[in-house]
């Protein structure tokens, strides 16, 4: 027994092989040539094996005549009722009424109003209709149009004959009630709201309806909060209500004499802009102060000055900070003082900046040199302190004398600390670079001669050619090349007597510049000869 198509029990038209030929089966009684109903196969393609459509035909009269095609199932699976060329899977050309009770579908292709209607129990139901002028309507069960799509204008009318529209809600409380977000993507689109409302019921409201925006008059936008007008905006300004002295923002170009942050009733007083990064404080249309990005505050009136009183003291400085006892004041003409905690701590004049007190430091308003300090540690001692001999050189000065110089050359190997660079100072009793109690250290006894003092007495001297002790006939180390007749280990009063060097691995004893004895690394000793040939060679 077949379980799929492909093995029919009955075959009709097996020998037909012509395009548009129909092989049909007739139904019903007829005393004439035609049957009242037929089901047939119409060949539509004879390329290779044939293919075609299944066709259903009936006649509406009892007169002998050819039945009319009513429905077609095409070879692609589309079903057409009232059309032999369906363009969709299911197409009805005409009126289809499936029942008189329950839900029915009615379609009309009349030239005046093609429509698609769904109605219950044979009553008028929801209808979708397209008119001859191209307009489309949706109506409810009472026949009232609720949505109009007008082709000529592109307008859409919702709730055309009354009622509310809800989006995201099935119980709209207003003409349009949207539960969710609204997006307007068209750049030139507008949302137009009416003028006829006030602060208690702003047009665009939030929350309980008494806070929002409304147009009090043409081109005048107001903001209301809790049912009271708070801010007003029009083409020229934004202001806080209309009370004199309230804040106002003016829609103009700011300048040094035209403030845009002003006050209601006093529009030429406020804050303006003198230029890029320059803020202007304006009173009566006159720039009084200018604040610049470099930190400067400029008085720009013709007076050009900010005068503060002379009659105040350290406990109440004129320009004060915090609790009022710290700041600046002029204690006398051309003398500016700094008070901290109500006490004068610094004094500034044309020549000095100094702390208050006999042992306090001073900064002198003059050029520093190697002998003239401009930073001094004590009042009344102006020639002792810190000066500068030249660029990158720092001088420590005492009594107008440069005692120490620090030199920065930019090269680590050549940086210097120079003691008394301008004169030779120091002695064995008071060495220049001393340690402990001050009588032990280094000093320059003469130019290019370094001496070491211990306990206030000269002990050693260094020169470019020798180093020696301070005792009579003490040691003398010569900075020369040793030979067999020139000693480098000698004595102060007898420089040509001592120890020299005859050659490699050969030491010499020298007296009065004469080689007396030589010894070698191999153990040979020579007297009277620099080249001994035995352990003792005389």
Buried (B, 14 or more C-beta within 10 A) or exposed (E): EEEEEEEEEEEEBEEEEEEEBBBBEBEEEBEEEBBBBBEBBBBBEBEEEBBBBBBBBBBEEEEEBEBEBBBBBBBEEBBBBBBEEBEEEEBBBEBBEEEEEEEBBBBBBEEEBBBBBEBEEEEEBBBBBBBEEEBBBBBBEEEEBBBBBBEEEEEEEBBBEEEBBBEEEEEBEEEEBEEEEEEEEEEEEEEEEEEEBEBBBBBEBEEEEBBBBBBBEEEEBBBBBEBEBEBBBBEEBBBBEEEEEBBBBBEBEBBBBBBBBBBBEBBBBBBBBBEEEBBBBBBEEBBBBBBEEEEEEEEBEEEEEEEEEEEBEBEBBBEBEEEEBBBBBBBEEEEBBBBEEBEBBBBBEEEBBBBBEEEBBBBBEEEBBBBBBBBBEBBEBBBBBBBBBEEEBBBBBEEEBBBBBBBEEEEEEEEEEBBBBBEEBBBBEBBBBBEEEEBBBBBBBEEEEBBBBBEBEBBBBBEEEBBBBBEEEEBBBBEEEBBBBBBBBBBBEEBBBBEBBBEEEBBBBBEEEEBEBBBBEEEBBBEEBBEBEEEEBE
